[in-house]
Each structure stands twice: as C-alpha cells, then as structure tokens.
C-alpha cells in the first residue's frame, strides 16, 4: 500500500542503522513488525497463559535449583584443530 507520511528523518536513520535495513520501506516494515510482536508478547504475559497462580507455581519443578545445575555442568573447552602446513 502506498501512502504519504511524515517521519522524523533522524529517527528513521537510527532505525535503519539499528536493524540493518537497506531501505526506508524495510526499516518501517521491521519497526511495525517489532511493535506488533511486542504488543502480542505483552498481551500474552498479561494473560498468564490462562493459568491460575497456583497452576503457574505447579508448572515449575519444586526441586529445580538453577545454581545447583550450573555447578554440576562440566565446562566445555574448545580447541583449535591443527592445520597441516
């Protein structure tokens, strides 16, 4: 759809830089899609997935302890492969 709009040039330039958009149209499309995504996320979190508070508490394993799980993890070591010369 083609339309005439008045958009702040500096704001549009910042959005283009932040998103890597190569055109004004792409930047505006990305910005609109992001606002739509954010609004849906806010609505979803506000609804609490349709669960009561007690149901949400029961959805998480009581014995779950993130700190303990992190301490049990073995660190991953990455090494460079030797290249033939």
N, C-alpha and C positions, 0 to 999 in steps of 0.2 A: 504494500500500500504506500503510495507516495503522499507526503504531507509536508507542509511548511511549519517549521518550529524555530523558536528562538532558544538556543542552548549556549550556555556560558562557554566561550572558547577555551579558557584555562581549565575548566572542569573536564571538558571533553578531551583535551590533550592529556590530562592526568589519567583519565580512564583508559585512553588508548595506550599510554605508556605502561600502566599497571597490568593491563590484560594482554598486551602484545598485539592488539587488534591492528590490522593493516589498513582499515578504512573507518570512516566515521560511522557508517552503517553497521559494520561489525561491532564496533565499540558500544553503540547504543543497544544493539541486539543482546550482546553479552551482559550489559548492565541491567536490562529489563529481565532477562532470564535469571540473573542472580537475585534480583529483588523478589521475583516470583518464588524462587527456591527458598529464600529466607522466610518469606511470609508463610509458605507451606510448613516449614520446619517449626516456626513459632506456633502455628495452629496445632500441629501435631503434638508438640511438647506441652502445650496448654491443656490439651485434652487428656494427657496422661495415658495415651493408648487405650482409653476406655476402661482402665482398671481402677479399682478402689485402692486406697493407700495400703491396706493390708495385703492385697494381691501383689502390689508392686514390691513390698518387702519380701514376700514369699518367692518372688521371681529370682532373687539373688541367693546363692548358696550361703547358708549361715557360716560355714567354716571357711569361706573364701577370705583369704588374707593376702592382699597384693604384695605386701612387704616380704612375707614368708616365701611367696612364689618367686619373687625377684632374687632372693638369696639362694634359692635352690637351682636357679638357672646356671648352666655352665657357659662361661663366656665363649664366644665364637672368635677364633683367630683366623684372620685371612692372611695368606702368604702369597708372595709373588711367585709365579712359576718361572723357573729359569728358562731363558730363551737361548737356543743354540746361536753361536756366533760365527 
